[in-house]
């Protein structure tokens, strides 16, 4: 890892923490899209840089270990423990849910928990797997479960809406889709941003005429009484 990589992560993490981020995930993958993992010592520097960037905040450092639990278990354990020593608050053993060597994810989680004393993040629910099924892993330190859906769901929704719009040559589908999803808003980014009025109230404190505040004007244009979230 070059020094610039550590400085970059330090300052980017610091900015995220001070913006109110609750936790930041850092991996031990090789830098700049190269295949494989960083050597352990270089990965430790990366996590130390991130942790130093969190100084003075409540933000948590989630260290993702991409080393397979099925391949060279001793190195996997060393990586996790070194990352904890570097300041990681949680460990995400990325390949745990793909483990085949120990017979089941429960057996793999138990073995990991015996050698790494940490709070764990179960990497992701596979298709057909439910959160209730991994609840038994709590006894081995797994307190969180990753459910990766937002990016895929956003793409599916955009493709679905786009197909209807192009087929009908109207924009009517967007309005009717709101009704059967349970969400209704004119312009989602602005409606979500301004709902509740907190941002508008804050900005209004720093202008001579509250009605002329940018947030006030945008709220009137992009939000309405029929909005539903």
DOVEX-664202 format. One record per residue: residue in one letter; x negated, y negated, z negated of N, C-alpha, C, CB in turn. Coordinates in steps of 0.1 Angstrom, whole numbers, padded with zeros to 4 digits, always signed. Glycine has a CB too. Example, Ala and Ser with C-alpha at 12.3 -4.5 7.8 and 13.67 -1.06 7.14 Angstrom:
<atoms>
A-0132+0057-0078-0123+0045-0078-0132+0033-0078-0113+0045-0090/S-0128+0022-0071-0137+0011-0071-0129+0000-0079-0141+0006-0057/
</atoms>
This chain:
<atoms>
X-0008+0012+0000+0000+0000+0000-0009-0012+0000+0009+0000-0012/X-0006-0021+0009-0014-0034+0010-0009-0043-0001-0013-0040+0023/X-0018-0052-0005-0014-0062-0016-0002-0070-0012-0026-0071-0019/X+0000-0073+0001+0011-0081+0005+0024-0073+0003+0010-0084+0020/X+0024-0060+0003+0036-0052+0001+0040-0054-0014+0034-0037+0004/X+0031-0054-0023+0034-0055-0037+0040-0069-0040+0022-0053-0046/X+0033-0080-0034+0038-0093-0036+0052-0095-0031+0028-0103-0030/X+0054-0090-0019+0067-0091-0012+0078-0085-0021+0067-0084+0001/X+0076-0073-0026+0086-0067-0035+0087-0074-0048+0082-0052-0038/X+0077-0079-0053+0077-0087-0066+0087-0099-0064+0063-0092-0070/X+0085-0107-0053+0092-0119-0052+0107-0116-0047+0085-0128-0042/X+0108-0106-0039+0122-0103-0034+0130-0097-0046+0121-0093-0023/X+0124-0089-0054+0131-0084-0066+0134-0095-0075+0123-0073-0073/X+0125-0104-0078+0127-0115-0087+0139-0123-0082+0114-0124-0088/X+0140-0126-0069+0151-0134-0064+0164-0127-0066+0149-0137-0049/X+0164-0113-0063+0176-0106-0065+0181-0105-0080+0175-0092-0060/X+0172-0104-0089+0175-0103-0103+0181-0116-0108+0163-0100-0111/X+0175-0127-0104+0180-0140-0108+0193-0144-0101+0169-0151-0105/X+0196-0137-0091+0209-0140-0084+0220-0132-0091+0209-0136-0069/X+0217-0123-0101+0227-0116-0108+0228-0101-0105+0240-0122-0106/X+0218-0095-0097+0218-0081-0094+0217-0073-0107+0207-0078-0084/X+0225-0062-0108+0224-0053-0120+0213-0043-0119+0238-0046-0121/X+0210-0038-0107+0200-0028-0105+0194-0029-0091+0205-0014-0108/X+0182-0025-0090+0175-0025-0076+0168-0012-0074+0165-0037-0075/X+0171-0006-0063+0165+0007-0059+0152+0005-0051+0175+0016-0052/X+0141+0011-0056+0129+0011-0048+0125+0025-0046+0117+0003-0057/X+0120+0028-0034+0116+0042-0030+0101+0043-0030+0122+0046-0016/X+0097+0056-0029+0082+0058-0027+0079+0063-0013+0078+0069-0037/X+0088+0059-0004+0085+0062+0010+0073+0053+0015+0097+0059+0019/X+0066+0058+0025+0055+0051+0031+0060+0038+0037+0048+0060+0042/X+0051+0028+0037+0055+0015+0041+0056+0014+0057+0045+0005+0036/X+0063+0004+0061+0064+0000+0075+0069+0011+0084+0050-0004+0080/X+0078+0019+0079+0085+0030+0087+0076+0042+0090+0089+0024+0099/X+0064+0043+0083+0056+0054+0086+0062+0067+0079+0042+0052+0080/X+0060+0079+0085+0066+0091+0079+0059+0094+0066+0065+0102+0089/X+0066+0102+0058+0060+0107+0045+0061+0097+0034+0046+0110+0047/X+0055+0100+0023+0055+0092+0010+0042+0085+0008+0059+0101-0001/X+0043+0075+0000+0030+0069-0005+0023+0078-0014+0033+0055-0012/X+0009+0077-0014+0002+0084-0025+0007+0080-0038-0013+0082-0023/X+0007+0088-0048+0013+0085-0061+0008+0072-0067+0010+0096-0071/X-0006+0069-0067-0011+0057-0072-0006+0045-0065-0026+0057-0072/X-0004+0045-0052+0001+0034-0045+0016+0032-0048-0001+0036-0030/X+0023+0043-0049+0037+0041-0052+0039+0035-0066+0044+0055-0052/X+0030+0039-0076+0031+0033-0089+0029+0018-0088+0020+0039-0098/X+0020+0013-0080+0018-0001-0079+0030-0008-0074+0006-0004-0069/X+0037-0001-0064+0050-0007-0059+0060-0009-0070+0055+0002-0048/X+0062+0002-0078+0071+0001-0089+0067-0009-0100+0073+0015-0096/X+0055-0010-0103+0050-0021-0112+0053-0035-0107+0035-0019-0115/X+0051-0037-0094+0053-0050-0088+0068-0053-0090+0049-0050-0074/X+0077-0043-0087+0091-0046-0088+0095-0049-0102+0099-0034-0083/X+0090-0041-0112+0093-0043-0126+0089-0056-0131+0087-0031-0134/X+0077-0061-0127+0072-0074-0131+0081-0085-0126+0058-0076-0126/X+0087-0082-0114+0096-0092-0108+0109-0093-0116+0099-0089-0094/X+0112-0083-0124+0125-0083-0132+0123-0089-0146+0130-0069-0133/X+0111-0093-0149+0108-0099-0162+0118-0110-0166+0094-0104-0163/X+0123-0109-0178+0132-0120-0182+0146-0118-0178+0127-0133-0178/X+0150-0107-0172+0163-0104-0168+0168-0091-0173+0164-0104-0152/X+0181-0088-0171+0186-0075-0176+0187-0065-0164+0200-0077-0182/X+0182-0068-0153+0182-0060-0141+0175-0047-0144+0176-0067-0129/X+0180-0036-0138+0174-0023-0140+0167-0018-0128+0185-0012-0144/X+0156-0011-0129+0148-0006-0118+0151+0009-0116+0133-0008-0121/X+0157+0012-0105+0160+0026-0101+0150+0030-0091+0175+0027-0095/X+0142+0040-0096+0131+0045-0088+0136+0058-0081+0118+0049-0097/X+0136+0057-0067+0140+0069-0060+0127+0077-0056+0148+0065-0047/X+0127+0090-0060+0116+0099-0057+0121+0107-0045+0112+0108-0069/X+0114+0105-0033+0118+0112-0021+0111+0126-0020+0116+0104-0009/X+0103+0129-0029+0096+0142-0029+0106+0153-0032+0084+0143-0039/X+0106+0164-0024+0115+0175-0026+0113+0182-0039+0115+0185-0014/X+0123+0186-0046+0122+0193-0059+0118+0208-0055+0134+0193-0067/X+0120+0212-0043+0117+0226-0039+0102+0228-0035+0126+0230-0028/X+0096+0217-0031+0082+0217-0026+0072+0211-0037+0081+0210-0013/X+0063+0218-0042+0053+0214-0051+0060+0206-0063+0043+0204-0044/X+0066+0214-0071+0074+0209-0082+0065+0201-0092+0081+0220-0090/X+0053+0205-0093+0044+0198-0102+0041+0183-0097+0031+0205-0103/X+0040+0181-0084+0038+0168-0079+0051+0160-0081+0034+0168-0065/X+0062+0166-0079+0075+0159-0081+0076+0154-0095+0087+0169-0078/X+0073+0163-0105+0073+0159-0119+0063+0148-0122+0070+0171-0128/X+0051+0149-0117+0041+0138-0119+0046+0125-0113+0028+0142-0112/X+0052+0125-0101+0057+0113-0096+0067+0106-0105+0063+0115-0082/X+0077+0114-0109+0088+0109-0117+0083+0103-0130+0099+0120-0120/X+0074+0110-0137+0069+0105-0149+0060+0093-0148+0061+0117-0156/X+0052+0093-0137+0044+0081-0135+0053+0069-0132+0034+0083-0123/X+0064+0071-0125+0073+0060-0122+0080+0054-0134+0084+0064-0111/X+0083+0063-0143+0089+0059-0156+0078+0051-0164+0093+0071-0164/X+0066+0056-0164+0055+0048-0171+0053+0035-0165+0042+0056-0170/X+0056+0033-0152+0054+0020-0145+0066+0011-0148+0053+0023-0130/X+0076+0016-0155+0087+0007-0159+0101+0011-0153+0084-0006-0155/X+0102+0022-0146+0115+0026-0140+0125+0029-0151+0114+0038-0131/X+0137+0024-0150+0148+0027-0160+0156+0039-0156+0157+0014-0161/X+0156+0043-0144+0163+0054-0139+0155+0061-0128+0178+0051-0134/X+0158+0074-0126+0152+0081-0115+0163+0087-0106+0142+0093-0121/X+0161+0086-0093+0170+0092-0084+0162+0103-0076+0176+0082-0074/X+0163+0116-0079+0156+0126-0072+0164+0129-0059+0155+0139-0081/X+0159+0123-0048+0167+0122-0036+0171+0136-0031+0160+0115-0026/X+0162+0145-0031+0165+0158-0025+0171+0168-0034+0151+0164-0020/X+0176+0164-0046+0182+0174-0055+0194+0181-0050+0185+0166-0068/X+0203+0173-0043+0215+0180-0038+0213+0189-0026+0225+0169-0035/X+0200+0189-0021+0197+0198-0010+0189+0210-0015+0189+0191+0001/X+0186+0211-0028+0178+0221-0033+0184+0235-0031+0176+0219-0048/X+0176+0245-0027+0180+0258-0025+0172+0268-0033+0179+0262-0010/X+0161+0264-0038+0151+0272-0044+0156+0278-0058+0138+0265-0046/X+0164+0270-0065+0168+0274-0078+0182+0279-0079+0167+0262-0087/X+0189+0281-0068+0202+0288-0068+0214+0279-0068+0203+0296-0080/X+0213+0267-0074+0224+0258-0074+0219+0244-0078+0235+0263-0084/X+0227+0234-0076+0223+0220-0080+0222+0219-0095+0233+0210-0074/X+0231+0227-0102+0230+0226-0116+0217+0232-0121+0242+0234-0122/X+0213+0243-0116+0200+0249-0120+0188+0240-0117+0198+0263-0113/X+0189+0234-0105+0178+0224-0101+0178+0212-0111+0180+0220-0087/X+0190+0207-0114+0191+0195-0123+0186+0199-0137+0205+0190-0124/X+0189+0211-0141+0184+0215-0154+0169+0216-0155+0190+0229-0158/X+0163+0222-0144+0148+0223-0144+0142+0209-0143+0144+0231-0131/X+0147+0200-0136+0142+0187-0135+0143+0180-0149+0149+0178-0125/X+0155+0182-0155+0157+0176-0169+0147+0181-0179+0171+0178-0173/X+0143+0193-0178+0134+0199-0187+0120+0193-0186+0133+0214-0185/X+0116+0188-0175+0103+0183-0173+0102+0167-0171+0097+0189-0160/X+0113+0161-0169+0114+0147-0168+0125+0141-0177+0116+0142-0153/X+0121+0134-0187+0131+0129-0197+0134+0115-0192+0125+0129-0211/X+0146+0114-0186+0150+0101-0180+0165+0101-0178+0143+0099-0167/X+0170+0089-0175+0184+0088-0170+0183+0090-0155+0190+0074-0174/X+0192+0099-0150+0191+0102-0136+0203+0096-0128+0190+0117-0134/X+0201+0094-0115+0211+0090-0106+0212+0102-0096+0208+0077-0099/X+0224+0109-0096+0226+0120-0086+0226+0113-0073+0238+0128-0090/X+0219+0118-0063+0216+0110-0051+0229+0107-0042+0207+0118-0042/X+0237+0117-0040+0249+0114-0031+0258+0126-0031+0244+0110-0017/X+0271+0124-0030+0280+0135-0029+0280+0140-0014+0295+0131-0033/X+0278+0153-0012+0279+0158+0001+0293+0160+0005+0271+0172+0002/X+0296+0163+0018+0309+0165+0023+0316+0176+0015+0309+0167+0038/X+0328+0174+0010+0335+0185+0003+0331+0185-0012+0332+0198+0009/X+0321+0177-0016+0317+0177-0030+0324+0166-0037+0302+0176-0031/X+0329+0168-0050+0336+0158-0057+0328+0154-0069+0350+0162-0061/X+0331+0142-0074+0324+0137-0086+0326+0146-0098+0329+0123-0090/X+0338+0152-0099+0342+0161-0110+0333+0173-0109+0356+0165-0109/X+0328+0178-0098+0320+0189-0096+0306+0187-0102+0319+0194-0082/X+0301+0175-0102+0288+0172-0107+0288+0167-0121+0281+0162-0098/X+0300+0166-0127+0301+0161-0141+0293+0170-0151+0316+0162-0145/X+0292+0183-0148+0284+0191-0157+0269+0187-0158+0285+0206-0152/X+0265+0179-0148+0251+0175-0148+0248+0165-0159+0247+0170-0134/X+0258+0159-0164+0256+0149-0175+0248+0154-0186+0270+0144-0180/X+0249+0167-0189+0241+0172-0201+0226+0172-0198+0246+0186-0204/X+0222+0170-0185+0208+0170-0182+0203+0156-0179+0206+0179-0170/X+0212+0146-0182+0207+0132-0181+0213+0125-0168+0193+0132-0180/X+0221+0131-0161+0227+0125-0149+0239+0117-0152+0230+0136-0138/X+0237+0103-0152+0248+0094-0157+0254+0087-0146+0242+0084-0167/X+0249+0088-0134+0254+0080-0122+0255+0090-0110+0246+0068-0119/X+0264+0087-0101+0266+0095-0089+0266+0085-0077+0278+0104-0089/X+0258+0088-0067+0259+0079-0055+0270+0084-0046+0245+0080-0048/X+0278+0075-0041+0289+0078-0031+0287+0068-0020+0303+0077-0038/X+0280+0072-0010+0277+0063+0001+0289+0063+0011+0264+0068+0008/X+0296+0052+0011+0307+0051+0020+0309+0037+0027+0320+0053+0012/X+0303+0027+0021+0307+0013+0026+0302+0011+0041+0300+0003+0017/X+0290+0015+0044+0285+0012+0057+0293+0020+0068+0270+0016+0058/X+0295+0033+0065+0302+0041+0075+0317+0036+0076+0302+0056+0070/X+0323+0033+0065+0337+0028+0065+0338+0015+0073+0342+0027+0051/X+0328+0006+0071+0329-0007+0078+0328-0004+0093+0318-0016+0073/X+0319+0005+0097+0318+0008+0112+0330+0014+0117+0305+0016+0114/X+0336+0024+0110+0348+0030+0114+0359+0020+0116+0352+0041+0105/X+0361+0011+0106+0372+0002+0106+0370-0008+0118+0372-0006+0093/X+0358-0012+0121+0355-0022+0132+0358-0015+0145+0341-0027+0132/X+0354-0002+0147+0356+0005+0159+0371+0008+0161+0348+0018+0159/X+0378+0011+0150+0392+0014+0151+0400+0001+0155+0398+0019+0138/X+0397-0010+0148+0403-0023+0151+0400-0027+0166+0399-0034+0141/X+0387-0026+0169+0383-0030+0183+0390-0023+0193+0368-0029+0184/X+0392-0009+0192+0399-0001+0202+0413-0006+0203+0399+0014+0198/X+0420-0008+0192+0434-0013+0193+0435-0027+0200+0441-0014+0179/X+0426-0036+0196+0426-0049+0202+0424-0049+0217+0416-0058+0195/X+0414-0041+0222+0411-0040+0236+0422-0033+0244+0397-0034+0238/X+0428-0023+0238+0438-0016+0245+0451-0024+0246+0442-0003+0237/X+0454-0032+0236+0467-0040+0236+0465-0053+0242+0472-0041+0222/X+0452-0058+0243+0449-0071+0247+0455-0082+0239+0453-0073+0262/X+0458-0079+0226+0463-0088+0216+0455-0086+0203+0478-0086+0214/X+0458-0095+0194+0451-0094+0181+0461-0090+0170+0445-0107+0177/X+0473-0085+0175+0484-0082+0165+0480-0070+0156+0496-0078+0173/X+0472-0061+0160+0469-0049+0151+0462-0053+0138+0460-0040+0159/X+0454-0064+0139+0447-0068+0127+0457-0072+0116+0438-0080+0130/X+0468-0080+0120+0478-0084+0110+0486-0072+0105+0487-0094+0116/X+0490-0063+0114+0498-0052+0109+0490-0042+0101+0505-0045+0121/X+0477-0041+0104+0469-0031+0097+0468-0035+0082+0455-0030+0103/X+0468-0048+0079+0468-0053+0065+0479-0047+0057+0468-0068+0065/X+0491-0046+0063+0503-0041+0056+0502-0027+0051+0515-0043+0064/X+0497-0018+0060+0497-0004+0056+0484+0000+0048+0498+0005+0068/X+0474-0009+0047+0462-0005+0039+0464-0010+0025+0450-0012+0045/X+0473-0019+0022+0475-0024+0009+0467-0037+0006+0470-0014-0001/X+0459-0041+0016+0451-0053+0016+0456-0063+0026+0435-0051+0018/X+0458-0075+0022+0463-0085+0032+0456-0098+0030+0478-0087+0030/X+0449-0103+0040+0443-0116+0040+0440-0121+0054+0429-0115+0032/X+0439-0134+0055+0437-0139+0068+0423-0138+0073+0441-0154+0069/X+0413-0141+0065+0399-0140+0069+0392-0134+0057+0394-0154+0073/X+0388-0122+0057+0383-0114+0046+0371-0120+0039+0380-0101+0050/X+0361-0124+0045+0349-0129+0038+0353-0141+0029+0338-0133+0047/X+0360-0151+0035+0363-0163+0028+0374-0160+0017+0368-0174+0037/X+0384-0152+0021+0394-0149+0011+0388-0142-0001+0405-0140+0017/X+0379-0132+0001+0373-0125-0010+0364-0135-0018+0365-0113-0005/X+0357-0144-0012+0348-0153-0018+0355-0163-0027+0339-0160-0008/X+0366-0167-0022+0373-0178-0029+0384-0173-0039+0379-0188-0020/X+0387-0160-0039+0399-0156-0047+0395-0158-0062+0402-0141-0044/X+0405-0162-0069+0403-0164-0083+0400-0179-0086+0393-0156-0089/X+0395-0186-0077+0393-0200-0078+0380-0204-0086+0404-0206-0085/X+0372-0194-0090+0360-0198-0098+0350-0206-0091+0354-0185-0103/X+0348-0203-0078+0338-0210-0071+0342-0224-0068+0334-0203-0058/X+0355-0225-0064+0361-0238-0062+0360-0247-0074+0376-0237-0057/X+0363-0242-0085+0363-0250-0098+0349-0254-0101+0368-0241-0110/X+0339-0246-0099+0325-0249-0101+0320-0261-0092+0316-0237-0100/X+0323-0259-0079+0318-0269-0070+0325-0283-0072+0320-0265-0056/X+0338-0282-0077+0345-0295-0079+0339-0303-0090+0360-0291-0082/X+0331-0297-0099+0325-0304-0110+0313-0313-0105+0320-0295-0120/X+0309-0311-0093+0296-0318-0088+0299-0327-0076+0286-0308-0085/X+0311-0331-0074+0314-0341-0064+0323-0352-0070+0321-0334-0052/X+0323-0364-0064+0330-0375-0069+0345-0373-0067+0326-0388-0062/X+0349-0367-0056+0363-0364-0053+0365-0349-0052+0368-0372-0040/X+0371-0342-0062+0372-0328-0061+0379-0323-0048+0379-0323-0073/X+0389-0331-0043+0396-0326-0032+0387-0326-0019+0408-0335-0029/X+0376-0333-0020+0367-0333-0008+0356-0323-0009+0361-0347-0007/X+0356-0315-0019+0346-0305-0020+0347-0295-0009+0346-0298-0034/X+0336-0290-0004+0337-0281+0007+0345-0268+0004+0323-0277+0012/X+0342-0263-0008+0349-0251-0012+0364-0253-0013+0344-0246-0026/X+0368-0265-0018+0382-0268-0019+0389-0268-0005+0384-0282-0026/X+0382-0274+0005+0388-0275+0018+0388-0261+0025+0379-0284+0027/X+0378-0253+0023+0378-0240+0029+0388-0231+0022+0364-0234+0027/X+0390-0232+0009+0400-0224+0002+0414-0227+0008+0400-0227-0013/X+0417-0239+0011+0430-0242+0016+0432-0236+0030+0432-0257+0017/X+0422-0235+0038+0423-0231+0051+0423-0215+0052+0411-0236+0060/X+0415-0209+0044+0413-0194+0046+0420-0185+0036+0398-0192+0045/X+0426-0191+0026+0433-0183+0016+0448-0187+0015+0427-0184+0002/X+0456-0178+0010+0470-0181+0010+0477-0173-0001+0477-0178+0023/X+0490-0176-0004+0498-0169-0014+0501-0154-0011+0511-0176-0017/X+0499-0150+0002+0503-0136+0005+0490-0127+0005+0509-0135+0019/X+0479-0133+0001+0467-0125+0001+0468-0114-0010+0454-0133-0002/X+0463-0102-0006+0463-0090-0016+0450-0083-0015+0475-0081-0012/X+0445-0080-0027+0432-0073-0028+0434-0061-0037+0420-0082-0033/
</atoms>
